[in-house]
């Protein structure tokens, strides 16, 4: 069984999705892409990466439905979800590994947004601390959150 499942819900993200997937490849056991109707090369771009499976989902004007569908496809006990224009850095990868070794139920992460240049030094890249929990256990009963 996979440990960490990463998922994306995407549409027409060929320009950014590759860099985002590359940021999670070192720690992901599986990467689930739920495409909601891309007409560009998003599906082909995602399909080139190891550990990645692409699923089609008809857009219903309700992001939560697509997100819940993606979560049901995840096999691992740990789930991380990102947008195609986001990536995680080394500190976030270390935090994820640490949380998976602990009894945490969830963890807040530093997520680097695409605003600015991704190849710039970390201190020069604009980022935001997401108020949402993006990394969590599927079964969170009797677990603490680490934020």
N, CA and C atoms as an extended XYZ file, in Angstrom:
441
Properties=species:S:1:pos:R:3:atomname:S:1:resname:S:1:resid:I:1 pbc="F F F"
N         0.845       -1.195        0.000 N   UNK     1
C         0.000        0.000        0.000 CA  UNK     1
C         0.877        1.241        0.000 C   UNK     1
N         0.502        2.222       -0.763 N   UNK     2
C         1.230        3.487       -0.808 CA  UNK     2
C         1.089        4.220        0.512 C   UNK     2
N         2.094        4.999        0.831 N   UNK     3
C         2.057        5.818        2.038 CA  UNK     3
C         1.477        7.201        1.763 C   UNK     3
N         2.058        7.904        0.773 N   UNK     4
C         1.615        9.265        0.480 CA  UNK     4
C         0.996        9.333       -0.909 C   UNK     4
N        -0.267        9.715       -0.931 N   UNK     5
C        -0.971        9.969       -2.189 CA  UNK     5
C        -1.064       11.479       -2.363 C   UNK     5
N        -0.671       11.957       -3.525 N   UNK     6
C        -0.780       13.375       -3.862 CA  UNK     6
C        -1.822       13.493       -4.958 C   UNK     6
N        -2.717       14.470       -4.832 N   UNK     7
C        -3.681       14.637       -5.917 CA  UNK     7
C        -3.821       16.082       -6.340 C   UNK     7
N        -4.229       16.213       -7.586 N   UNK     8
C        -4.503       17.504       -8.219 CA  UNK     8
C        -5.849       17.408       -8.926 C   UNK     8
N        -6.601       18.496       -8.907 N   UNK     9
C        -7.768       18.657       -9.762 CA  UNK     9
C        -7.384       19.765      -10.736 C   UNK     9
N        -7.367       19.450      -12.028 N   UNK    10
C        -6.798       20.376      -13.001 CA  UNK    10
C        -7.680       20.563      -14.236 C   UNK    10
N        -7.403       21.658      -14.921 N   UNK    11
C        -7.947       21.902      -16.264 CA  UNK    11
C        -7.028       22.926      -16.928 C   UNK    11
N        -6.505       22.563      -18.086 N   UNK    12
C        -5.656       23.455      -18.889 CA  UNK    12
C        -4.485       24.026      -18.082 C   UNK    12
N        -3.696       23.142      -17.524 N   UNK    13
C        -2.570       23.538      -16.672 CA  UNK    13
C        -1.218       23.079      -17.221 C   UNK    13
N        -1.106       22.841      -18.517 N   UNK    14
C         0.130       22.294      -19.072 CA  UNK    14
C         1.361       23.150      -18.762 C   UNK    14
N         1.205       24.447      -18.635 N   UNK    15
C         2.351       25.330      -18.425 CA  UNK    15
C         2.982       25.167      -17.046 C   UNK    15
N         2.204       24.793      -16.034 N   UNK    16
C         2.708       24.790      -14.659 CA  UNK    16
C         2.733       23.425      -13.981 C   UNK    16
N         1.908       22.510      -14.400 N   UNK    17
C         1.743       21.255      -13.664 CA  UNK    17
C         3.036       20.445      -13.564 C   UNK    17
N         3.872       20.475      -14.568 N   UNK    18
C         5.094       19.684      -14.544 CA  UNK    18
C         6.006       20.045      -13.393 C   UNK    18
N         6.216       21.339      -13.163 N   UNK    19
C         7.073       21.766      -12.063 CA  UNK    19
C         6.462       21.403      -10.715 C   UNK    19
N         5.162       21.464      -10.626 N   UNK    20
C         4.509       21.098       -9.376 CA  UNK    20
C         4.689       19.610       -9.089 C   UNK    20
N         4.461       18.774      -10.103 N   UNK    21
C         4.640       17.334       -9.918 CA  UNK    21
C         6.082       17.022       -9.539 C   UNK    21
N         7.041       17.674      -10.195 N   UNK    22
C         8.449       17.447       -9.862 CA  UNK    22
C         8.747       17.742       -8.402 C   UNK    22
N         8.041       18.704       -7.810 N   UNK    23
C         8.296       19.059       -6.415 CA  UNK    23
C         7.833       17.981       -5.439 C   UNK    23
N         6.887       17.131       -5.846 N   UNK    24
C         6.390       16.085       -4.941 CA  UNK    24
C         6.917       14.694       -5.276 C   UNK    24
N         7.530       14.532       -6.437 N   UNK    25
C         8.025       13.207       -6.834 CA  UNK    25
C         8.927       12.548       -5.793 C   UNK    25
N         9.827       13.291       -5.118 N   UNK    26
C        10.707       12.631       -4.158 CA  UNK    26
C         9.983       11.966       -2.980 C   UNK    26
N         8.781       12.405       -2.666 N   UNK    27
C         8.098       11.851       -1.487 CA  UNK    27
C         6.783       11.146       -1.797 C   UNK    27
N         6.261       11.326       -2.995 N   UNK    28
C         4.957       10.736       -3.340 CA  UNK    28
C         5.102        9.262       -3.698 C   UNK    28
N         4.166        8.475       -3.230 N   UNK    29
C         4.082        7.077       -3.637 CA  UNK    29
C         3.149        6.923       -4.824 C   UNK    29
N         2.184        7.833       -4.934 N   UNK    30
C         1.301        7.885       -6.103 CA  UNK    30
C         0.851        9.319       -6.283 C   UNK    30
N         0.614        9.690       -7.542 N   UNK    31
C         0.131       11.022       -7.872 CA  UNK    31
C        -1.115       10.843       -8.732 C   UNK    31
N        -2.216       11.355       -8.228 N   UNK    32
C        -3.513       11.238       -8.897 CA  UNK    32
C        -3.846       12.579       -9.526 C   UNK    32
N        -4.087       12.561      -10.827 N   UNK    33
C        -4.502       13.766      -11.540 CA  UNK    33
C        -5.962       13.572      -11.936 C   UNK    33
N        -6.818       14.497      -11.531 N   UNK    34
C        -8.212       14.482      -11.954 CA  UNK    34
C        -8.383       15.667      -12.895 C   UNK    34
N        -8.553       15.345      -14.166 N   UNK    35
C        -8.682       16.366      -15.197 CA  UNK    35
C       -10.162       16.628      -15.457 C   UNK    35
N       -10.527       17.904      -15.419 N   UNK    36
C       -11.936       18.281      -15.562 CA  UNK    36
C       -12.256       18.868      -16.935 C   UNK    36
N       -11.512       18.425      -17.951 N   UNK    37
C       -11.852       18.837      -19.306 CA  UNK    37
C       -10.799       19.667      -20.016 C   UNK    37
N        -9.541       19.378      -19.810 N   UNK    38
C        -8.478       20.139      -20.472 CA  UNK    38
C        -8.559       20.003      -21.981 C   UNK    38
N        -8.266       21.114      -22.677 N   UNK    39
C        -8.174       21.084      -24.130 CA  UNK    39
C        -6.742       21.390      -24.587 C   UNK    39
N        -5.837       21.563      -23.630 N   UNK    40
C        -4.426       21.747      -23.952 CA  UNK    40
C        -3.698       20.418      -23.730 C   UNK    40
N        -2.425       20.428      -23.434 N   UNK    41
C        -1.649       19.205      -23.267 CA  UNK    41
C        -1.446       18.820      -21.805 C   UNK    41
N        -2.348       19.210      -20.947 N   UNK    42
C        -2.233       18.874      -19.537 CA  UNK    42
C        -2.167       17.363      -19.321 C   UNK    42
N        -3.068       16.625      -19.914 N   UNK    43
C        -3.122       15.171      -19.716 CA  UNK    43
C        -1.830       14.518      -20.198 C   UNK    43
N        -1.357       14.905      -21.374 N   UNK    44
C        -0.116       14.330      -21.899 CA  UNK    44
C         1.077       14.686      -21.011 C   UNK    44
N         1.126       15.918      -20.538 N   UNK    45
C         2.215       16.350      -19.661 CA  UNK    45
C         2.227       15.525      -18.385 C   UNK    45
N         1.085       15.364      -17.752 N   UNK    46
C         0.999       14.608      -16.495 CA  UNK    46
C         1.342       13.138      -16.703 C   UNK    46
N         0.921       12.592      -17.820 N   UNK    47
C         1.131       11.164      -18.088 CA  UNK    47
C         2.598       10.797      -18.241 C   UNK    47
N         3.450       11.750      -18.478 N   UNK    48
C         4.877       11.489      -18.664 CA  UNK    48
C         5.608       11.202      -17.350 C   UNK    48
N         5.010       11.552      -16.227 N   UNK    49
C         5.684       11.409      -14.946 CA  UNK    49
C         5.446       10.033      -14.332 C   UNK    49
N         6.480        9.479      -13.693 N   UNK    50
C         6.273        8.213      -12.986 CA  UNK    50
C         5.325        8.420      -11.811 C   UNK    50
N         4.701        7.351      -11.384 N   UNK    51
C         3.803        7.341      -10.219 CA  UNK    51
C         2.487        8.064      -10.478 C   UNK    51
N         2.267        8.541      -11.699 N   UNK    52
C         1.111        9.389      -12.000 CA  UNK    52
C         0.055        8.645      -12.800 C   UNK    52
N        -1.195        8.778      -12.347 N   UNK    53
C        -2.327        8.282      -13.126 CA  UNK    53
C        -3.285        9.453      -13.345 C   UNK    53
N        -3.858        9.498      -14.540 N   UNK    54
C        -4.756       10.588      -14.906 CA  UNK    54
C        -6.166       10.026      -15.049 C   UNK    54
N        -7.116       10.697      -14.434 N   UNK    55
C        -8.525       10.307      -14.479 CA  UNK    55
C        -9.332       11.496      -14.984 C   UNK    55
N       -10.322       11.229      -15.809 N   UNK    56
C       -11.227       12.281      -16.278 CA  UNK    56
C       -12.414       12.383      -15.340 C   UNK    56
N       -12.847       13.615      -15.133 N   UNK    57
C       -14.031       13.847      -14.304 CA  UNK    57
C       -14.794       15.010      -14.933 C   UNK    57
N       -16.068       14.821      -15.243 N   UNK    58
C       -16.823       15.916      -15.875 CA  UNK    58
C       -17.031       17.075      -14.900 C   UNK    58
N       -16.707       18.264      -15.355 N   UNK    59
C       -16.843       19.449      -14.509 CA  UNK    59
C       -18.311       19.728      -14.226 C   UNK    59
N       -18.640       19.909      -12.960 N   UNK    60
C       -20.031       20.128      -12.561 CA  UNK    60
C       -20.225       21.478      -11.870 C   UNK    60
N       -19.266       22.383      -12.079 N   UNK    61
C       -19.308       23.693      -11.421 CA  UNK    61
C       -19.208       23.576       -9.904 C   UNK    61
N       -18.665       22.465       -9.415 N   UNK    62
C       -18.537       22.248       -7.976 CA  UNK    62
C       -17.179       21.601       -7.708 C   UNK    62
N       -16.221       22.430       -7.311 N   UNK    63
C       -14.866       21.928       -7.080 CA  UNK    63
C       -14.842       20.847       -6.011 C   UNK    63
N       -15.691       20.962       -5.003 N   UNK    64
C       -15.672       19.973       -3.918 CA  UNK    64
C       -16.008       18.571       -4.426 C   UNK    64
N       -16.880       18.459       -5.412 N   UNK    65
C       -17.195       17.136       -5.961 CA  UNK    65
C       -15.976       16.519       -6.637 C   UNK    65
N       -15.257       17.316       -7.419 N   UNK    66
C       -14.055       16.815       -8.084 CA  UNK    66
C       -12.981       16.473       -7.055 C   UNK    66
N       -12.838       17.289       -6.039 N   UNK    67
C       -11.848       17.033       -4.983 CA  UNK    67
C       -12.198       15.757       -4.214 C   UNK    67
N       -13.459       15.565       -3.892 N   UNK    68
C       -13.865       14.350       -3.186 CA  UNK    68
C       -13.667       13.108       -4.051 C   UNK    68
N       -13.922       13.228       -5.342 N   UNK    69
C       -13.662       12.121       -6.265 CA  UNK    69
C       -12.173       11.776       -6.246 C   UNK    69
N       -11.327       12.790       -6.315 N   UNK    70
C        -9.881       12.567       -6.294 CA  UNK    70
C        -9.450       11.885       -4.998 C   UNK    70
N        -9.990       12.320       -3.881 N   UNK    71
C        -9.620       11.707       -2.592 CA  UNK    71
C       -10.007       10.234       -2.550 C   UNK    71
N       -11.141        9.884       -3.136 N   UNK    72
C       -11.557        8.471       -3.153 CA  UNK    72
C       -10.600        7.610       -3.977 C   UNK    72
N        -9.888        8.210       -4.925 N   UNK    73
C        -8.934        7.461       -5.747 CA  UNK    73
C        -7.604        7.216       -5.040 C   UNK    73
N        -7.351        7.935       -3.969 N   UNK    74
C        -6.078        7.835       -3.260 CA  UNK    74
C        -6.013        6.548       -2.441 C   UNK    74
N        -4.902        5.831       -2.583 N   UNK    75
C        -4.717        4.569       -1.858 CA  UNK    75
C        -3.973        4.732       -0.542 C   UNK    75
N        -3.150        5.745       -0.408 N   UNK    76
C        -2.312        5.898        0.774 CA  UNK    76
C        -3.075        6.379        1.987 C   UNK    76
N        -2.539        6.104        3.162 N   UNK    77
C        -3.150        6.613        4.385 CA  UNK    77
C        -2.917        8.114        4.574 C   UNK    77
N        -1.938        8.672        3.861 N   UNK    78
C        -1.653       10.104        3.895 CA  UNK    78
C        -2.003       10.722        2.554 C   UNK    78
N        -2.581       11.925        2.594 N   UNK    79
C        -2.990       12.626        1.372 CA  UNK    79
C        -2.451       14.055        1.399 C   UNK    79
N        -1.919       14.468        0.263 N   UNK    80
C        -1.510       15.849        0.041 CA  UNK    80
C        -2.197       16.303       -1.231 C   UNK    80
N        -2.839       17.467       -1.200 N   UNK    81
C        -3.382       17.978       -2.443 CA  UNK    81
C        -2.835       19.369       -2.721 C   UNK    81
N        -2.565       19.591       -4.002 N   UNK    82
C        -2.008       20.853       -4.457 CA  UNK    82
C        -2.746       21.322       -5.697 C   UNK    82
N        -2.635       22.603       -5.972 N   UNK    83
C        -3.082       23.148       -7.243 CA  UNK    83
C        -1.906       23.079       -8.209 C   UNK    83
N        -2.180       23.099       -9.479 N   UNK    84
C        -1.135       22.963      -10.492 CA  UNK    84
C        -0.120       24.101      -10.446 C   UNK    84
N        -0.502       25.258       -9.923 N   UNK    85
C         0.417       26.391       -9.868 CA  UNK    85
C         1.115       26.508       -8.519 C   UNK    85
N         1.136       25.431       -7.767 N   UNK    86
C         1.808       25.406       -6.472 CA  UNK    86
C         2.849       24.295       -6.457 C   UNK    86
N         3.825       24.452       -5.600 N   UNK    87
C         4.766       23.375       -5.376 CA  UNK    87
C         5.240       23.452       -3.937 C   UNK    87
N         5.827       22.366       -3.476 N   UNK    88
C         6.352       22.349       -2.121 CA  UNK    88
C         7.872       22.432       -2.186 C   UNK    88
N         8.464       22.937       -1.119 N   UNK    89
C         9.910       23.056       -1.068 CA  UNK    89
C        10.484       21.978       -0.146 C   UNK    89
N        11.785       22.005        0.033 N   UNK    90
C        12.453       20.984        0.852 CA  UNK    90
C        11.955       21.000        2.294 C   UNK    90
N        11.703       22.184        2.848 N   UNK    91
C        11.192       22.261        4.229 CA  UNK    91
C         9.836       21.569        4.340 C   UNK    91
N         8.992       21.764        3.351 N   UNK    92
C         7.680       21.115        3.366 CA  UNK    92
C         7.829       19.603        3.224 C   UNK    92
N         8.752       19.163        2.372 N   UNK    93
C         8.983       17.715        2.235 CA  UNK    93
C         9.442       17.120        3.555 C   UNK    93
N        10.317       17.818        4.266 N   UNK    94
C        10.780       17.335        5.573 CA  UNK    94
C         9.630       17.323        6.591 C   UNK    94
N         8.788       18.350        6.556 N   UNK    95
C         7.636       18.402        7.467 CA  UNK    95
C         6.671       17.254        7.196 C   UNK    95
N         6.475       16.938        5.937 N   UNK    96
C         5.587       15.829        5.571 CA  UNK    96
C         6.158       14.515        6.095 C   UNK    96
N         7.435       14.293        5.847 N   UNK    97
C         8.065       13.059        6.342 CA  UNK    97
C         7.983       12.963        7.854 C   UNK    97
N         8.217       14.067        8.546 N   UNK    98
C         8.149       14.087       10.004 CA  UNK    98
C         6.736       13.786       10.493 C   UNK    98
N         5.745       14.400        9.873 N   UNK    99
C         4.353       14.171       10.281 CA  UNK    99
C         3.935       12.727       10.037 C   UNK    99
N         4.412       12.136        8.947 N   UNK   100
C         4.046       10.746        8.665 CA  UNK   100
C         4.653        9.799        9.701 C   UNK   100
N         5.793       10.180       10.285 N   UNK   101
C         6.419        9.352       11.312 CA  UNK   101
C         5.773        9.544       12.684 C   UNK   101
N         5.069       10.656       12.858 N   UNK   102
C         4.422       10.945       14.144 CA  UNK   102
C         2.994       10.413       14.140 C   UNK   102
N         2.252       10.755       15.153 N   UNK   103
C         0.853       10.360       15.248 CA  UNK   103
C        -0.063       11.510       14.833 C   UNK   103
N         0.483       12.452       14.065 N   UNK   104
C        -0.296       13.621       13.643 CA  UNK   104
C        -1.436       13.205       12.725 C   UNK   104
N        -2.467       14.000       12.717 N   UNK   105
C        -3.586       13.766       11.807 CA  UNK   105
C        -3.533       14.673       10.602 C   UNK   105
N        -2.805       15.805       10.753 N   UNK   106
C        -2.704       16.769        9.663 CA  UNK   106
C        -1.533       17.692        9.961 C   UNK   106
N        -1.112       18.446        8.953 N   UNK   107
C        -0.023       19.402        9.137 CA  UNK   107
C        -0.187       20.558        8.173 C   UNK   107
N         0.139       21.753        8.636 N   UNK   108
C         0.181       22.913        7.765 CA  UNK   108
C         1.532       22.939        7.058 C   UNK   108
N         1.551       23.404        5.834 N   UNK   109
C         2.771       23.389        5.034 CA  UNK   109
C         3.034       24.747        4.401 C   UNK   109
N         4.300       25.009        4.110 N   UNK   110
C         4.660       26.165        3.293 CA  UNK   110
C         4.500       25.731        1.845 C   UNK   110
N         3.601       26.378        1.146 N   UNK   111
C         3.342       26.058       -0.250 CA  UNK   111
C         3.792       27.249       -1.088 C   UNK   111
N         4.672       27.002       -2.041 N   UNK   112
C         5.195       28.062       -2.886 CA  UNK   112
C         4.258       28.252       -4.071 C   UNK   112
N         3.746       29.454       -4.214 N   UNK   113
C         2.850       29.782       -5.310 CA  UNK   113
C         3.675       30.167       -6.531 C   UNK   113
N         3.081       30.117       -7.707 N   UNK   114
C         3.811       30.410       -8.938 CA  UNK   114
C         4.101       31.882       -9.156 C   UNK   114
N         3.593       32.741       -8.304 N   UNK   115
C         3.864       34.170       -8.457 CA  UNK   115
C         5.359       34.382       -8.266 C   UNK   115
N         6.000       34.961       -9.216 N   UNK   116
C         7.448       35.119       -9.177 CA  UNK   116
C         8.110       33.979       -9.922 C   UNK   116
N         9.380       33.818       -9.732 N   UNK   117
C        10.140       32.791      -10.441 CA  UNK   117
C        10.419       31.625       -9.515 C   UNK   117
N        10.035       30.426       -9.943 N   UNK   118
C        10.252       29.252       -9.120 CA  UNK   118
C        11.723       28.908       -8.979 C   UNK   118
N        12.570       29.350       -9.910 N   UNK   119
C        13.984       29.021       -9.815 CA  UNK   119
C        14.772       30.051       -9.012 C   UNK   119
N        14.087       31.035       -8.455 N   UNK   120
C        14.742       32.025       -7.603 CA  UNK   120
C        15.027       31.419       -6.230 C   UNK   120
N        15.945       32.012       -5.455 N   UNK   121
C        16.203       31.501       -4.102 CA  UNK   121
C        14.919       31.513       -3.279 C   UNK   121
N        14.740       30.542       -2.366 N   UNK   122
C        13.486       30.458       -1.600 CA  UNK   122
C        13.077       31.755       -0.923 C   UNK   122
N        14.047       32.507       -0.424 N   UNK   123
C        13.690       33.751        0.269 CA  UNK   123
C        13.169       34.828       -0.688 C   UNK   123
N        13.398       34.667       -1.986 N   UNK   124
C        12.940       35.645       -2.971 CA  UNK   124
C        11.617       35.262       -3.613 C   UNK   124
N        11.115       34.073       -3.335 N   UNK   125
C         9.888       33.598       -3.963 CA  UNK   125
C         8.687       33.975       -3.097 C   UNK   125
N         7.727       34.697       -3.673 N   UNK   126
C         6.517       34.977       -2.898 CA  UNK   126
C         5.810       33.663       -2.560 C   UNK   126
N         5.342       33.556       -1.355 N   UNK   127
C         4.632       32.355       -0.961 CA  UNK   127
C         3.495       32.751       -0.047 C   UNK   127
N         2.634       31.804        0.202 N   UNK   128
C         1.563       32.054        1.152 CA  UNK   128
C         1.458       30.845        2.063 C   UNK   128
N         1.077       31.095        3.286 N   UNK   129
C         0.769       30.011        4.207 CA  UNK   129
C        -0.716       29.741        4.072 C   UNK   129
N        -1.037       28.600        3.500 N   UNK   130
C        -2.429       28.288        3.251 CA  UNK   130
C        -3.177       28.095        4.562 C   UNK   130
N        -4.332       28.751        4.718 N   UNK   131
C        -5.118       28.530        5.927 CA  UNK   131
C        -5.827       27.175        5.898 C   UNK   131
N        -5.728       26.504        4.756 N   UNK   132
C        -6.350       25.189        4.617 CA  UNK   132
C        -5.336       24.116        4.976 C   UNK   132
N        -5.821       23.022        5.491 N   UNK   133
C        -4.958       21.868        5.700 CA  UNK   133
C        -4.875       21.135        4.373 C   UNK   133
N        -3.677       20.994        3.843 N   UNK   134
C        -3.478       20.349        2.549 CA  UNK   134
C        -2.863       18.963        2.676 C   UNK   134
N        -2.433       18.623        3.869 N   UNK   135
C        -1.773       17.347        4.105 CA  UNK   135
C        -2.430       16.714        5.333 C   UNK   135
N        -2.968       15.511        5.183 N   UNK   136
C        -3.726       14.918        6.276 CA  UNK   136
C        -3.799       13.404        6.124 C   UNK   136
N        -4.153       12.752        7.209 N   UNK   137
C        -4.396       11.305        7.184 CA  UNK   137
C        -5.833       11.072        6.744 C   UNK   137
N        -6.048        9.983        6.036 N   UNK   138
C        -7.420        9.625        5.663 CA  UNK   138
C        -8.256        9.367        6.912 C   UNK   138
N        -7.710        8.610        7.841 N   UNK   139
C        -8.408        8.289        9.084 CA  UNK   139
C        -7.811        9.155       10.177 C   UNK   139
N        -8.538       10.202       10.589 N   UNK   140
C        -7.988       11.151       11.551 CA  UNK   140
C        -8.503       10.948       12.966 C   UNK   140
N        -9.237        9.901       13.212 N   UNK   141
C        -9.733        9.687       14.562 CA  UNK   141
C        -8.571        9.540       15.536 C   UNK   141
N        -8.688       10.152       16.689 N   UNK   142
C        -7.696       10.063       17.759 CA  UNK   142
C        -6.325       10.556       17.326 C   UNK   142
N        -6.276       11.554       16.487 N   UNK   143
C        -4.990       12.100       16.046 CA  UNK   143
C        -4.973       13.596       16.291 C   UNK   143
N        -3.791       14.130       16.477 N   UNK   144
C        -3.628       15.565       16.686 CA  UNK   144
C        -3.210       16.220       15.383 C   UNK   144
N        -3.479       17.517       15.252 N   UNK   145
C        -3.031       18.257       14.083 CA  UNK   145
C        -1.749       19.000       14.418 C   UNK   145
N        -0.868       19.108       13.453 N   UNK   146
C         0.366       19.850       13.599 CA  UNK   146
C         0.326       20.985       12.597 C   UNK   146
N         0.266       22.212       13.082 N   UNK   147
C         0.175       23.346       12.161 CA  UNK   147
C         1.350       24.274       12.375 C   UNK   147
